[in-house]
Amino acid sequence: QLFNKLAEKISKDENPESKVARLIREYEVGEENTKSLIREISEVCLAGFKETLGRAGISFDSW
């Protein structure tokens, strides 16, 4: 569901690459809102990876 919403929004944007580049720049210079957003998204992604790998009996001692 989330992927479909994101894909739809990206397809409507004339230049999504420029927005991604802006977010990367903001993260690299330490812009707090962007850092917080990217870290939150990263945590959600990692949780999904752990859940999926856990179903296959794969675990890690550390990330």
mmCIF file of the N, C-alpha and C atoms, coordinates in Angstrom:
data_MODEL
# 
_entry.id   MODEL 
# 
loop_
_atom_site.group_PDB 
_atom_site.id 
_atom_site.type_symbol 
_atom_site.label_atom_id 
_atom_site.label_alt_id 
_atom_site.label_comp_id 
_atom_site.label_asym_id 
_atom_site.label_entity_id 
_atom_site.label_seq_id 
_atom_site.pdbx_PDB_ins_code 
_atom_site.Cartn_x 
_atom_site.Cartn_y 
_atom_site.Cartn_z 
_atom_site.occupancy 
_atom_site.B_iso_or_equiv 
_atom_site.pdbx_formal_charge 
_atom_site.auth_seq_id 
_atom_site.auth_comp_id 
_atom_site.auth_asym_id 
_atom_site.auth_atom_id 
_atom_site.pdbx_PDB_model_num 
ATOM 1   N N  . GLN A 1 1  ? 0.818  -1.189  0.000   1.00 0.00 ? 1  GLN A N  1 
ATOM 2   C CA . GLN A 1 1  ? 0.000  0.000   0.000   1.00 0.00 ? 1  GLN A CA 1 
ATOM 3   C C  . GLN A 1 1  ? 0.863  1.254   0.000   1.00 0.00 ? 1  GLN A C  1 
ATOM 4   N N  . LEU A 1 2  ? 1.823  1.317   0.890   1.00 0.00 ? 2  LEU A N  1 
ATOM 5   C CA . LEU A 1 2  ? 2.695  2.481   0.966   1.00 0.00 ? 2  LEU A CA 1 
ATOM 6   C C  . LEU A 1 2  ? 3.489  2.638   -0.325  1.00 0.00 ? 2  LEU A C  1 
ATOM 7   N N  . PHE A 1 3  ? 4.002  1.513   -0.844  1.00 0.00 ? 3  PHE A N  1 
ATOM 8   C CA . PHE A 1 3  ? 4.767  1.570   -2.094  1.00 0.00 ? 3  PHE A CA 1 
ATOM 9   C C  . PHE A 1 3  ? 3.913  2.116   -3.224  1.00 0.00 ? 3  PHE A C  1 
ATOM 10  N N  . ASN A 1 4  ? 2.678  1.645   -3.326  1.00 0.00 ? 4  ASN A N  1 
ATOM 11  C CA . ASN A 1 4  ? 1.803  2.108   -4.405  1.00 0.00 ? 4  ASN A CA 1 
ATOM 12  C C  . ASN A 1 4  ? 1.521  3.600   -4.303  1.00 0.00 ? 4  ASN A C  1 
ATOM 13  N N  . LYS A 1 5  ? 1.302  4.090   -3.096  1.00 0.00 ? 5  LYS A N  1 
ATOM 14  C CA . LYS A 1 5  ? 1.073  5.524   -2.906  1.00 0.00 ? 5  LYS A CA 1 
ATOM 15  C C  . LYS A 1 5  ? 2.305  6.319   -3.308  1.00 0.00 ? 5  LYS A C  1 
ATOM 16  N N  . LEU A 1 6  ? 3.461  5.839   -2.893  1.00 0.00 ? 6  LEU A N  1 
ATOM 17  C CA . LEU A 1 6  ? 4.705  6.523   -3.218  1.00 0.00 ? 6  LEU A CA 1 
ATOM 18  C C  . LEU A 1 6  ? 4.958  6.500   -4.725  1.00 0.00 ? 6  LEU A C  1 
ATOM 19  N N  . ALA A 1 7  ? 4.767  5.360   -5.356  1.00 0.00 ? 7  ALA A N  1 
ATOM 20  C CA . ALA A 1 7  ? 4.975  5.248   -6.801  1.00 0.00 ? 7  ALA A CA 1 
ATOM 21  C C  . ALA A 1 7  ? 4.038  6.175   -7.563  1.00 0.00 ? 7  ALA A C  1 
ATOM 22  N N  . GLU A 1 8  ? 2.803  6.273   -7.117  1.00 0.00 ? 8  GLU A N  1 
ATOM 23  C CA . GLU A 1 8  ? 1.837  7.161   -7.766  1.00 0.00 ? 8  GLU A CA 1 
ATOM 24  C C  . GLU A 1 8  ? 2.273  8.620   -7.640  1.00 0.00 ? 8  GLU A C  1 
ATOM 25  N N  . LYS A 1 9  ? 2.691  8.994   -6.455  1.00 0.00 ? 9  LYS A N  1 
ATOM 26  C CA . LYS A 1 9  ? 3.115  10.382  -6.226  1.00 0.00 ? 9  LYS A CA 1 
ATOM 27  C C  . LYS A 1 9  ? 4.363  10.716  -7.047  1.00 0.00 ? 9  LYS A C  1 
ATOM 28  N N  . ILE A 1 10 ? 5.305  9.791   -7.101  1.00 0.00 ? 10 ILE A N  1 
ATOM 29  C CA . ILE A 1 10 ? 6.527  10.017  -7.879  1.00 0.00 ? 10 ILE A CA 1 
ATOM 30  C C  . ILE A 1 10 ? 6.205  10.151  -9.358  1.00 0.00 ? 10 ILE A C  1 
ATOM 31  N N  . SER A 1 11 ? 5.294  9.325   -9.857  1.00 0.00 ? 11 SER A N  1 
ATOM 32  C CA . SER A 1 11 ? 4.971  9.371   -11.288 1.00 0.00 ? 11 SER A CA 1 
ATOM 33  C C  . SER A 1 11 ? 4.307  10.680  -11.686 1.00 0.00 ? 11 SER A C  1 
ATOM 34  N N  . LYS A 1 12 ? 3.706  11.377  -10.734 1.00 0.00 ? 12 LYS A N  1 
ATOM 35  C CA . LYS A 1 12 ? 3.057  12.657  -11.032 1.00 0.00 ? 12 LYS A CA 1 
ATOM 36  C C  . LYS A 1 12 ? 4.032  13.833  -10.959 1.00 0.00 ? 12 LYS A C  1 
ATOM 37  N N  . ASP A 1 13 ? 5.207  13.602  -10.405 1.00 0.00 ? 13 ASP A N  1 
ATOM 38  C CA . ASP A 1 13 ? 6.200  14.664  -10.243 1.00 0.00 ? 13 ASP A CA 1 
ATOM 39  C C  . ASP A 1 13 ? 7.002  14.808  -11.539 1.00 0.00 ? 13 ASP A C  1 
ATOM 40  N N  . GLU A 1 14 ? 7.187  16.047  -11.989 1.00 0.00 ? 14 GLU A N  1 
ATOM 41  C CA . GLU A 1 14 ? 7.932  16.287  -13.223 1.00 0.00 ? 14 GLU A CA 1 
ATOM 42  C C  . GLU A 1 14 ? 9.415  15.963  -13.087 1.00 0.00 ? 14 GLU A C  1 
ATOM 43  N N  . ASN A 1 15 ? 9.978  16.149  -11.904 1.00 0.00 ? 15 ASN A N  1 
ATOM 44  C CA . ASN A 1 15 ? 11.411 15.935  -11.719 1.00 0.00 ? 15 ASN A CA 1 
ATOM 45  C C  . ASN A 1 15 ? 11.704 15.359  -10.329 1.00 0.00 ? 15 ASN A C  1 
ATOM 46  N N  . PRO A 1 16 ? 11.350 14.085  -10.115 1.00 0.00 ? 16 PRO A N  1 
ATOM 47  C CA . PRO A 1 16 ? 11.555 13.513  -8.779  1.00 0.00 ? 16 PRO A CA 1 
ATOM 48  C C  . PRO A 1 16 ? 13.031 13.412  -8.394  1.00 0.00 ? 16 PRO A C  1 
ATOM 49  N N  . GLU A 1 17 ? 13.917 13.272  -9.391  1.00 0.00 ? 17 GLU A N  1 
ATOM 50  C CA . GLU A 1 17 ? 15.346 13.163  -9.086  1.00 0.00 ? 17 GLU A CA 1 
ATOM 51  C C  . GLU A 1 17 ? 15.865 14.407  -8.369  1.00 0.00 ? 17 GLU A C  1 
ATOM 52  N N  . SER A 1 18 ? 15.362 15.579  -8.750  1.00 0.00 ? 18 SER A N  1 
ATOM 53  C CA . SER A 1 18 ? 15.836 16.808  -8.105  1.00 0.00 ? 18 SER A CA 1 
ATOM 54  C C  . SER A 1 18 ? 15.393 16.864  -6.646  1.00 0.00 ? 18 SER A C  1 
ATOM 55  N N  . LYS A 1 19 ? 14.215 16.337  -6.356  1.00 0.00 ? 19 LYS A N  1 
ATOM 56  C CA . LYS A 1 19 ? 13.746 16.323  -4.969  1.00 0.00 ? 19 LYS A CA 1 
ATOM 57  C C  . LYS A 1 19 ? 14.564 15.346  -4.125  1.00 0.00 ? 19 LYS A C  1 
ATOM 58  N N  . VAL A 1 20 ? 14.899 14.200  -4.702  1.00 0.00 ? 20 VAL A N  1 
ATOM 59  C CA . VAL A 1 20 ? 15.735 13.235  -3.994  1.00 0.00 ? 20 VAL A CA 1 
ATOM 60  C C  . VAL A 1 20 ? 17.114 13.838  -3.743  1.00 0.00 ? 20 VAL A C  1 
ATOM 61  N N  . ALA A 1 21 ? 17.677 14.499  -4.755  1.00 0.00 ? 21 ALA A N  1 
ATOM 62  C CA . ALA A 1 21 ? 18.990 15.137  -4.600  1.00 0.00 ? 21 ALA A CA 1 
ATOM 63  C C  . ALA A 1 21 ? 18.948 16.200  -3.502  1.00 0.00 ? 21 ALA A C  1 
ATOM 64  N N  . ARG A 1 22 ? 17.860 16.962  -3.440  1.00 0.00 ? 22 ARG A N  1 
ATOM 65  C CA . ARG A 1 22 ? 17.719 17.980  -2.397  1.00 0.00 ? 22 ARG A CA 1 
ATOM 66  C C  . ARG A 1 22 ? 17.695 17.338  -1.011  1.00 0.00 ? 22 ARG A C  1 
ATOM 67  N N  . LEU A 1 23 ? 16.940 16.247  -0.874  1.00 0.00 ? 23 LEU A N  1 
ATOM 68  C CA . LEU A 1 23 ? 16.880 15.553  0.417   1.00 0.00 ? 23 LEU A CA 1 
ATOM 69  C C  . LEU A 1 23 ? 18.253 15.033  0.829   1.00 0.00 ? 23 LEU A C  1 
ATOM 70  N N  . ILE A 1 24 ? 18.989 14.493  -0.121  1.00 0.00 ? 24 ILE A N  1 
ATOM 71  C CA . ILE A 1 24 ? 20.333 13.987  0.182   1.00 0.00 ? 24 ILE A CA 1 
ATOM 72  C C  . ILE A 1 24 ? 21.237 15.123  0.648   1.00 0.00 ? 24 ILE A C  1 
ATOM 73  N N  . ARG A 1 25 ? 21.196 16.248  -0.061  1.00 0.00 ? 25 ARG A N  1 
ATOM 74  C CA . ARG A 1 25 ? 22.014 17.404  0.340   1.00 0.00 ? 25 ARG A CA 1 
ATOM 75  C C  . ARG A 1 25 ? 21.639 17.876  1.743   1.00 0.00 ? 25 ARG A C  1 
ATOM 76  N N  . GLU A 1 26 ? 20.333 17.981  1.998   1.00 0.00 ? 26 GLU A N  1 
ATOM 77  C CA . GLU A 1 26 ? 19.875 18.434  3.313   1.00 0.00 ? 26 GLU A CA 1 
ATOM 78  C C  . GLU A 1 26 ? 20.332 17.474  4.411   1.00 0.00 ? 26 GLU A C  1 
ATOM 79  N N  . TYR A 1 27 ? 20.257 16.178  4.131   1.00 0.00 ? 27 TYR A N  1 
ATOM 80  C CA . TYR A 1 27 ? 20.702 15.193  5.116   1.00 0.00 ? 27 TYR A CA 1 
ATOM 81  C C  . TYR A 1 27 ? 22.197 15.338  5.384   1.00 0.00 ? 27 TYR A C  1 
ATOM 82  N N  . GLU A 1 28 ? 22.966 15.498  4.314   1.00 0.00 ? 28 GLU A N  1 
ATOM 83  C CA . GLU A 1 28 ? 24.419 15.589  4.444   1.00 0.00 ? 28 GLU A CA 1 
ATOM 84  C C  . GLU A 1 28 ? 24.870 16.826  5.219   1.00 0.00 ? 28 GLU A C  1 
ATOM 85  N N  . VAL A 1 29 ? 24.129 17.928  5.114   1.00 0.00 ? 29 VAL A N  1 
ATOM 86  C CA . VAL A 1 29 ? 24.518 19.136  5.853   1.00 0.00 ? 29 VAL A CA 1 
ATOM 87  C C  . VAL A 1 29 ? 23.909 19.167  7.253   1.00 0.00 ? 29 VAL A C  1 
ATOM 88  N N  . GLY A 1 30 ? 23.103 18.157  7.582   1.00 0.00 ? 30 GLY A N  1 
ATOM 89  C CA . GLY A 1 30 ? 22.587 18.034  8.935   1.00 0.00 ? 30 GLY A CA 1 
ATOM 90  C C  . GLY A 1 30 ? 21.273 18.738  9.204   1.00 0.00 ? 30 GLY A C  1 
ATOM 91  N N  . GLU A 1 31 ? 20.475 18.982  8.175   1.00 0.00 ? 31 GLU A N  1 
ATOM 92  C CA . GLU A 1 31 ? 19.164 19.627  8.362   1.00 0.00 ? 31 GLU A CA 1 
ATOM 93  C C  . GLU A 1 31 ? 18.307 18.687  9.213   1.00 0.00 ? 31 GLU A C  1 
ATOM 94  N N  . GLU A 1 32 ? 17.896 19.151  10.379  1.00 0.00 ? 32 GLU A N  1 
ATOM 95  C CA . GLU A 1 32 ? 17.275 18.284  11.389  1.00 0.00 ? 32 GLU A CA 1 
ATOM 96  C C  . GLU A 1 32 ? 16.004 17.582  10.911  1.00 0.00 ? 32 GLU A C  1 
ATOM 97  N N  . ASN A 1 33 ? 15.092 18.289  10.263  1.00 0.00 ? 33 ASN A N  1 
ATOM 98  C CA . ASN A 1 33 ? 13.845 17.655  9.815   1.00 0.00 ? 33 ASN A CA 1 
ATOM 99  C C  . ASN A 1 33 ? 14.121 16.551  8.806   1.00 0.00 ? 33 ASN A C  1 
ATOM 100 N N  . THR A 1 34 ? 15.036 16.811  7.887   1.00 0.00 ? 34 THR A N  1 
ATOM 101 C CA . THR A 1 34 ? 15.377 15.813  6.873   1.00 0.00 ? 34 THR A CA 1 
ATOM 102 C C  . THR A 1 34 ? 16.083 14.623  7.504   1.00 0.00 ? 34 THR A C  1 
ATOM 103 N N  . LYS A 1 35 ? 17.018 14.881  8.424   1.00 0.00 ? 35 LYS A N  1 
ATOM 104 C CA . LYS A 1 35 ? 17.699 13.781  9.119   1.00 0.00 ? 35 LYS A CA 1 
ATOM 105 C C  . LYS A 1 35 ? 16.693 12.899  9.844   1.00 0.00 ? 35 LYS A C  1 
ATOM 106 N N  . SER A 1 36 ? 15.768 13.524  10.528  1.00 0.00 ? 36 SER A N  1 
ATOM 107 C CA . SER A 1 36 ? 14.759 12.782  11.276  1.00 0.00 ? 36 SER A CA 1 
ATOM 108 C C  . SER A 1 36 ? 13.899 11.932  10.339  1.00 0.00 ? 36 SER A C  1 
ATOM 109 N N  . LEU A 1 37 ? 13.477 12.516  9.231   1.00 0.00 ? 37 LEU A N  1 
ATOM 110 C CA . LEU A 1 37 ? 12.650 11.802  8.258   1.00 0.00 ? 37 LEU A CA 1 
ATOM 111 C C  . LEU A 1 37 ? 13.392 10.601  7.680   1.00 0.00 ? 37 LEU A C  1 
ATOM 112 N N  . ILE A 1 38 ? 14.620 10.812  7.246   1.00 0.00 ? 38 ILE A N  1 
ATOM 113 C CA . ILE A 1 38 ? 15.384 9.728   6.628   1.00 0.00 ? 38 ILE A CA 1 
ATOM 114 C C  . ILE A 1 38 ? 15.687 8.632   7.641   1.00 0.00 ? 38 ILE A C  1 
ATOM 115 N N  . ARG A 1 39 ? 15.999 9.002   8.856   1.00 0.00 ? 39 ARG A N  1 
ATOM 116 C CA . ARG A 1 39 ? 16.262 7.987   9.883   1.00 0.00 ? 39 ARG A CA 1 
ATOM 117 C C  . ARG A 1 39 ? 15.002 7.184   10.206  1.00 0.00 ? 39 ARG A C  1 
ATOM 118 N N  . GLU A 1 40 ? 13.860 7.845   10.249  1.00 0.00 ? 40 GLU A N  1 
ATOM 119 C CA . GLU A 1 40 ? 12.600 7.142   10.507  1.00 0.00 ? 40 GLU A CA 1 
ATOM 120 C C  . GLU A 1 40 ? 12.302 6.156   9.380   1.00 0.00 ? 40 GLU A C  1 
ATOM 121 N N  . ILE A 1 41 ? 12.471 6.591   8.147   1.00 0.00 ? 41 ILE A N  1 
ATOM 122 C CA . ILE A 1 41 ? 12.229 5.717   6.998   1.00 0.00 ? 41 ILE A CA 1 
ATOM 123 C C  . ILE A 1 41 ? 13.201 4.545   7.012   1.00 0.00 ? 41 ILE A C  1 
ATOM 124 N N  . SER A 1 42 ? 14.459 4.812   7.343   1.00 0.00 ? 42 SER A N  1 
ATOM 125 C CA . SER A 1 42 ? 15.464 3.749   7.411   1.00 0.00 ? 42 SER A CA 1 
ATOM 126 C C  . SER A 1 42 ? 15.092 2.706   8.455   1.00 0.00 ? 42 SER A C  1 
ATOM 127 N N  . GLU A 1 43 ? 14.606 3.157   9.604   1.00 0.00 ? 43 GLU A N  1 
ATOM 128 C CA . GLU A 1 43 ? 14.196 2.223   10.658  1.00 0.00 ? 43 GLU A CA 1 
ATOM 129 C C  . GLU A 1 43 ? 13.038 1.344   10.199  1.00 0.00 ? 43 GLU A C  1 
ATOM 130 N N  . VAL A 1 44 ? 12.084 1.923   9.490   1.00 0.00 ? 44 VAL A N  1 
ATOM 131 C CA . VAL A 1 44 ? 10.951 1.151   8.966   1.00 0.00 ? 44 VAL A CA 1 
ATOM 132 C C  . VAL A 1 44 ? 11.450 0.105   7.971   1.00 0.00 ? 44 VAL A C  1 
ATOM 133 N N  . CYS A 1 45 ? 12.356 0.506   7.083   1.00 0.00 ? 45 CYS A N  1 
ATOM 134 C CA . CYS A 1 45 ? 12.908 -0.428  6.094   1.00 0.00 ? 45 CYS A CA 1 
ATOM 135 C C  . CYS A 1 45 ? 13.673 -1.563  6.763   1.00 0.00 ? 45 CYS A C  1 
ATOM 136 N N  . LEU A 1 46 ? 14.527 -1.224  7.721   1.00 0.00 ? 46 LEU A N  1 
ATOM 137 C CA . LEU A 1 46 ? 15.293 -2.255  8.416   1.00 0.00 ? 46 LEU A CA 1 
ATOM 138 C C  . LEU A 1 46 ? 14.387 -3.214  9.177   1.00 0.00 ? 46 LEU A C  1 
ATOM 139 N N  . ALA A 1 47 ? 13.340 -2.695  9.782   1.00 0.00 ? 47 ALA A N  1 
ATOM 140 C CA . ALA A 1 47 ? 12.388 -3.566  10.490  1.00 0.00 ? 47 ALA A CA 1 
ATOM 141 C C  . ALA A 1 47 ? 11.744 -4.540  9.509   1.00 0.00 ? 47 ALA A C  1 
ATOM 142 N N  . GLY A 1 48 ? 11.418 -4.058  8.320   1.00 0.00 ? 48 GLY A N  1 
ATOM 143 C CA . GLY A 1 48 ? 10.844 -4.930  7.296   1.00 0.00 ? 48 GLY A CA 1 
ATOM 144 C C  . GLY A 1 48 ? 11.823 -5.999  6.845   1.00 0.00 ? 48 GLY A C  1 
ATOM 145 N N  . PHE A 1 49 ? 13.094 -5.610  6.657   1.00 0.00 ? 49 PHE A N  1 
ATOM 146 C CA . PHE A 1 49 ? 14.117 -6.591  6.279   1.00 0.00 ? 49 PHE A CA 1 
ATOM 147 C C  . PHE A 1 49 ? 14.246 -7.658  7.356   1.00 0.00 ? 49 PHE A C  1 
ATOM 148 N N  . LYS A 1 50 ? 14.321 -7.218  8.621   1.00 0.00 ? 50 LYS A N  1 
ATOM 149 C CA . LYS A 1 50 ? 14.470 -8.160  9.734   1.00 0.00 ? 50 LYS A CA 1 
ATOM 150 C C  . LYS A 1 50 ? 13.285 -9.116  9.802   1.00 0.00 ? 50 LYS A C  1 
ATOM 151 N N  . GLU A 1 51 ? 12.084 -8.581  9.601   1.00 0.00 ? 51 GLU A N  1 
ATOM 152 C CA . GLU A 1 51 ? 10.888 -9.423  9.638   1.00 0.00 ? 51 GLU A CA 1 
ATOM 153 C C  . GLU A 1 51 ? 10.920 -10.458 8.517   1.00 0.00 ? 51 GLU A C  1 
ATOM 154 N N  . THR A 1 52 ? 11.226 -10.011 7.317   1.00 0.00 ? 52 THR A N  1 
ATOM 155 C CA . THR A 1 52 ? 11.260 -10.915 6.169   1.00 0.00 ? 52 THR A CA 1 
ATOM 156 C C  . THR A 1 52 ? 12.347 -11.972 6.335   1.00 0.00 ? 52 THR A C  1 
ATOM 157 N N  . LEU A 1 53 ? 13.537 -11.551 6.718   1.00 0.00 ? 53 LEU A N  1 
ATOM 158 C CA . LEU A 1 53 ? 14.630 -12.502 6.912   1.00 0.00 ? 53 LEU A CA 1 
ATOM 159 C C  . LEU A 1 53 ? 14.341 -13.448 8.074   1.00 0.00 ? 53 LEU A C  1 
ATOM 160 N N  . GLY A 1 54 ? 13.679 -12.949 9.104   1.00 0.00 ? 54 GLY A N  1 
ATOM 161 C CA . GLY A 1 54 ? 13.314 -13.785 10.238  1.00 0.00 ? 54 GLY A CA 1 
ATOM 162 C C  . GLY A 1 54 ? 12.399 -14.932 9.838   1.00 0.00 ? 54 GLY A C  1 
ATOM 163 N N  . ARG A 1 55 ? 11.510 -14.671 8.889   1.00 0.00 ? 55 ARG A N  1 
ATOM 164 C CA . ARG A 1 55 ? 10.624 -15.740 8.407   1.00 0.00 ? 55 ARG A CA 1 
ATOM 165 C C  . ARG A 1 55 ? 11.413 -16.851 7.725   1.00 0.00 ? 55 ARG A C  1 
ATOM 166 N N  . ALA A 1 56 ? 12.572 -16.505 7.194   1.00 0.00 ? 56 ALA A N  1 
ATOM 167 C CA . ALA A 1 56 ? 13.432 -17.496 6.544   1.00 0.00 ? 56 ALA A CA 1 
ATOM 168 C C  . ALA A 1 56 ? 14.446 -18.082 7.527   1.00 0.00 ? 56 ALA A C  1 
ATOM 169 N N  . GLY A 1 57 ? 14.334 -17.702 8.798   1.00 0.00 ? 57 GLY A N  1 
ATOM 170 C CA . GLY A 1 57 ? 15.233 -18.217 9.817   1.00 0.00 ? 57 GLY A CA 1 
ATOM 171 C C  . GLY A 1 57 ? 16.606 -17.562 9.806   1.00 0.00 ? 57 GLY A C  1 
ATOM 172 N N  . ILE A 1 58 ? 16.697 -16.385 9.201   1.00 0.00 ? 58 ILE A N  1 
ATOM 173 C CA . ILE A 1 58 ? 17.973 -15.671 9.123   1.00 0.00 ? 58 ILE A CA 1 
ATOM 174 C C  . ILE A 1 58 ? 17.975 -14.552 10.154  1.00 0.00 ? 58 ILE A C  1 
ATOM 175 N N  . SER A 1 59 ? 19.047 -14.480 10.922  1.00 0.00 ? 59 SER A N  1 
ATOM 176 C CA . SER A 1 59 ? 19.176 -13.392 11.893  1.00 0.00 ? 59 SER A CA 1 
ATOM 177 C C  . SER A 1 59 ? 20.613 -12.886 11.884  1.00 0.00 ? 59 SER A C  1 
ATOM 178 N N  . PHE A 1 60 ? 20.798 -11.709 12.438  1.00 0.00 ? 60 PHE A N  1 
ATOM 179 C CA . PHE A 1 60 ? 22.111 -11.089 12.497  1.00 0.00 ? 60 PHE A CA 1 
ATOM 180 C C  . PHE A 1 60 ? 22.418 -10.720 13.939  1.00 0.00 ? 60 PHE A C  1 
ATOM 181 N N  . ASP A 1 61 ? 23.689 -10.834 14.311  1.00 0.00 ? 61 ASP A N  1 
ATOM 182 C CA . ASP A 1 61 ? 24.112 -10.417 15.647  1.00 0.00 ? 61 ASP A CA 1 
ATOM 183 C C  . ASP A 1 61 ? 24.098 -8.903  15.768  1.00 0.00 ? 61 ASP A C  1 
ATOM 184 N N  . SER A 1 62 ? 24.445 -8.224  14.680  1.00 0.00 ? 62 SER A N  1 
ATOM 185 C CA . SER A 1 62 ? 24.436 -6.759  14.683  1.00 0.00 ? 62 SER A CA 1 
ATOM 186 C C  . SER A 1 62 ? 24.228 -6.266  13.259  1.00 0.00 ? 62 SER A C  1 
ATOM 187 N N  . TRP A 1 63 ? 23.847 -4.999  13.152  1.00 0.00 ? 63 TRP A N  1 
ATOM 188 C CA . TRP A 1 63 ? 23.624 -4.370  11.841  1.00 0.00 ? 63 TRP A CA 1 
ATOM 189 C C  . TRP A 1 63 ? 24.685 -3.355  11.620  1.00 0.00 ? 63 TRP A C  1 
# 
